[in-house]
Amino acid sequence: MFFPRPTLSTVGTQRRPLRLSPFQRGTWGAVILALAPCLAHGDAIERPIADNIRFLRSHVLPADLPGSDIKTGPIVLDLRYTLAEAEAAVALDAWLKFRATPRTPVVILINPDTAPALRELFQPTKKHAHVITMGRAAAEMNPDISIQISAEDERRAYDALENGSTIAALTVENADKPRVDEASIMRSRSENGGVLADASALDDLAPGEKKAAPAPPLPIDHVLQRAIHLQHALQALKRS
């Protein structure tokens, strides 16, 4: 079966909603789930987080629909800026019914730039069991949990992960700040013959040499950060 990859022009245009009977929806969903391992996932991003939680980012659906080979466990599924048509929303709906359970909840990240077909899937009147939507609210969408973040900051944080930044660097405040504690001070003294080294980097500069400007700090992805915190809390409640 061939699934055309939607483009910005096709996704953004107004289309007549796809109306399927319950039987047709179930049939389409079963086909998608059966073919999921065969679909190309080259553009998808998958990262482990912690406590068996996995992060998945889909750029185009259904091509990036997570396959059956994804390890079981709680999932954070990032659908911000994801492209999709109505048929893909049907496939995602079937996948969520198969994957979201009381012990493996799915937190969905969405924003106003998520494809309209996907935003429609998560309207308040279409509740999914064990699925929680989270993201930047707007007039045309209202996630279960709204996060205050500007469109510019969210895009910068999203792109930082695309360009190789780690999830920890984008979700932990001051993740790159050097840690100075008693152990590091004693280690520094030992390495310098008992003399505490001067931490000033200016001592190493040659005359006339200017200190390089520090790299700008990585943006914090507050939406992803809250999603991870939520999954950690849900896991803690199940263990208590």
C-alpha positions as CSV (number, residue, x, y, z in Angstrom):
1,M,0.0,0.0,0.0
2,F,1.4,3.4,-0.9
3,F,1.1,6.4,1.5
4,P,1.8,9.7,-0.1
5,R,3.9,12.0,2.0
6,P,2.0,15.2,2.7
7,T,3.6,18.5,2.0
8,L,3.2,21.9,3.7
9,S,1.0,23.0,0.8
10,T,-1.3,20.0,1.0
11,V,-1.6,19.9,4.8
12,G,-2.3,23.6,5.1
13,T,-5.2,23.6,2.6
14,Q,-8.8,23.2,3.5
15,R,-10.0,19.7,2.7
16,R,-13.4,18.0,3.2
17,P,-13.1,15.9,6.4
18,L,-12.8,12.2,5.8
19,R,-15.9,10.4,7.1
20,L,-15.4,6.7,7.8
21,S,-17.8,4.2,9.4
22,P,-16.6,2.5,12.6
23,F,-16.0,-0.6,10.5
24,Q,-13.9,1.3,8.1
25,R,-11.9,3.0,10.9
26,G,-11.2,-0.4,12.5
27,T,-10.2,-1.9,9.2
28,W,-7.9,0.9,8.3
29,G,-6.3,0.9,11.8
30,A,-5.7,-2.9,11.6
31,V,-4.0,-2.5,8.2
32,I,-1.8,0.3,9.6
33,L,-0.8,-1.6,12.6
34,A,0.0,-4.7,10.5
35,L,2.2,-2.7,8.1
36,A,3.8,-0.4,10.8
37,P,7.1,-2.5,10.9
38,C,7.4,-2.1,7.2
39,L,6.9,1.6,7.0
40,A,9.9,3.9,6.7
41,H,10.9,5.5,10.0
42,G,14.0,7.2,8.8
43,D,12.8,10.7,9.9
44,A,11.5,9.7,13.3
45,I,13.5,10.3,16.5
46,E,13.5,7.8,19.3
47,R,15.4,8.4,22.6
48,P,15.2,6.7,26.0
49,I,14.6,9.0,28.9
50,A,14.4,7.1,32.3
51,D,12.2,4.8,34.3
52,N,11.5,2.9,31.0
53,I,10.0,6.1,29.5
54,R,10.7,6.6,25.8
55,F,10.6,9.8,23.7
56,L,9.4,9.6,20.2
57,R,9.2,12.4,17.6
58,S,7.2,12.0,14.4
59,H,7.7,14.5,11.5
60,V,5.3,13.1,9.0
61,L,2.5,10.6,9.6
62,P,1.8,7.8,8.8
63,A,5.4,7.3,7.6
64,D,6.7,8.0,11.2
65,L,4.1,6.1,13.0
66,P,5.9,4.1,15.7
67,G,6.2,0.5,14.9
68,S,5.5,-2.6,16.9
69,D,9.2,-2.9,17.7
70,I,9.1,0.1,20.0
71,K,9.8,-1.2,23.6
72,T,6.8,-1.3,25.9
73,G,6.5,1.4,28.5
74,P,5.3,4.9,29.0
75,I,5.8,7.2,25.9
76,V,6.2,10.9,25.3
77,L,5.1,11.3,21.6
78,D,6.1,14.7,20.1
79,L,3.7,15.7,17.4
80,R,4.6,19.4,17.3
81,Y,5.0,20.6,13.7
82,T,4.0,17.2,12.5
83,L,2.5,16.9,9.0
84,A,-0.4,14.6,8.4
85,E,-3.6,14.1,6.5
86,A,-6.9,12.7,7.7
87,E,-6.0,9.1,6.9
88,A,-2.9,9.4,9.1
89,A,-5.1,10.6,12.0
90,V,-7.1,7.4,11.7
91,A,-4.0,5.4,11.9
92,L,-2.7,7.3,14.9
93,D,-6.0,6.8,16.6
94,A,-5.8,3.0,16.1
95,W,-2.2,3.0,17.4
96,L,-3.1,4.9,20.6
97,K,-5.9,2.5,21.3
98,F,-3.4,-0.3,21.0
99,R,-0.5,1.3,22.9
100,A,-2.0,3.5,25.6
101,T,-2.8,1.5,28.7
102,P,-3.0,2.2,32.5
103,R,0.6,1.1,32.9
104,T,1.9,2.6,29.7
105,P,0.3,6.0,29.3
106,V,1.1,8.2,26.3
107,V,1.7,11.9,26.7
108,I,1.2,13.7,23.4
109,L,3.0,17.0,22.7
110,I,1.1,19.3,20.3
111,N,1.0,22.9,19.3
112,P,-0.8,25.2,16.9
113,D,1.6,24.1,14.1
114,T,0.6,20.4,14.5
115,A,-1.4,19.3,11.4
116,P,-5.1,20.2,11.6
117,A,-6.1,16.5,11.2
118,L,-4.1,15.6,14.3
119,R,-5.3,18.5,16.3
120,E,-8.9,17.5,15.5
121,L,-8.2,14.0,16.8
122,F,-7.4,15.5,20.2
123,Q,-10.4,17.7,20.6
124,P,-12.0,17.6,24.1
125,T,-15.0,15.7,22.7
126,K,-12.7,12.9,21.5
127,K,-11.1,11.7,24.7
128,H,-8.6,8.8,24.5
129,A,-8.1,6.6,27.5
130,H,-4.7,6.9,29.1
131,V,-3.7,9.7,26.7
132,I,-2.8,13.2,27.9
133,T,-2.2,16.1,25.5
134,M,0.2,18.8,26.5
135,G,1.4,21.9,24.8
136,R,1.2,25.6,23.9
137,A,-2.5,26.6,23.9
138,A,-4.1,28.7,21.2
139,A,-7.5,29.8,20.0
140,E,-7.8,26.7,17.7
141,M,-6.6,24.1,20.2
142,N,-6.8,23.4,23.9
143,P,-4.6,20.6,25.2
144,D,-5.3,18.9,28.5
145,I,-2.3,20.6,30.1
146,S,-1.4,24.1,28.7
147,I,2.3,25.2,28.9
148,Q,3.3,28.8,28.8
149,I,6.0,29.2,26.2
150,S,6.5,31.6,23.3
151,A,6.3,30.3,19.8
152,E,9.9,31.4,19.2
153,D,11.3,29.7,22.3
154,E,9.5,26.5,21.6
155,R,10.8,26.4,18.0
156,R,14.4,27.0,19.2
157,A,14.2,24.2,21.7
158,Y,12.6,21.9,19.1
159,D,15.3,22.6,16.6
160,A,18.0,22.2,19.2
161,L,17.1,18.5,19.6
162,E,17.0,18.1,15.8
163,N,20.5,19.4,15.7
164,G,21.9,16.9,18.2
165,S,21.3,18.4,21.6
166,T,20.4,15.8,24.3
167,I,17.0,15.6,26.0
168,A,18.8,16.2,29.4
169,A,20.4,19.4,28.1
170,L,17.1,20.7,27.0
171,T,15.0,19.8,30.0
172,V,17.3,20.2,33.0
173,E,17.9,23.8,34.2
174,N,21.6,24.7,34.3
175,A,22.5,21.3,32.9
176,D,25.8,22.7,31.6
177,K,26.8,24.6,34.7
178,P,30.0,23.3,36.2
179,R,29.5,21.6,39.5
180,V,31.7,22.8,42.4
181,D,31.4,20.8,45.6
182,E,33.8,19.7,48.4
183,A,34.9,16.6,46.5
184,S,35.9,18.6,43.4
185,I,37.8,21.2,45.6
186,M,39.8,18.4,47.3
187,R,40.5,16.8,44.0
188,S,41.8,20.1,42.6
189,R,44.1,20.5,45.6
190,S,45.4,17.0,45.2
191,E,46.2,17.5,41.5
192,N,48.0,20.8,42.3
193,G,50.2,19.6,45.1
194,G,47.9,20.8,47.9
195,V,47.4,24.3,46.4
196,L,44.0,25.3,45.3
197,A,44.0,26.2,41.7
198,D,42.8,29.6,40.6
199,A,39.6,29.1,38.6
200,S,40.2,32.2,36.6
201,A,40.6,31.4,32.9
202,L,42.2,34.8,32.3
203,D,45.5,33.6,33.7
204,D,45.9,31.3,30.6
205,L,45.5,34.1,28.1
206,A,48.5,35.5,26.2
207,P,49.0,39.3,26.3
208,G,46.6,41.0,24.0
209,E,44.4,37.9,23.7
210,K,40.7,38.3,24.3
211,K,38.7,35.8,26.1
212,A,36.3,34.0,23.8
213,A,32.6,34.8,24.4
214,P,30.8,31.9,26.1
215,A,28.4,29.9,23.9
216,P,24.7,31.0,24.3
217,P,22.8,28.7,26.7
218,L,20.6,26.0,25.2
219,P,16.9,26.8,25.4
220,I,14.8,24.9,27.8
221,D,12.0,22.9,26.2
222,H,9.4,23.6,28.9
223,V,6.7,21.4,27.1
224,L,9.0,18.4,26.9
225,Q,10.2,19.1,30.5
226,R,6.7,19.0,31.9
227,A,5.8,15.9,29.9
228,I,8.8,14.0,31.4
229,H,7.9,15.3,34.9
230,L,4.4,14.1,34.4
231,Q,5.4,10.6,33.3
232,H,7.8,10.3,36.3
233,A,4.9,11.3,38.6
234,L,2.6,8.7,37.0
235,Q,5.2,6.0,37.4
236,A,5.8,7.0,41.1
237,L,2.1,6.7,41.8
238,K,2.0,3.2,40.3
239,R,4.9,2.1,42.5
240,S,3.4,3.5,45.7
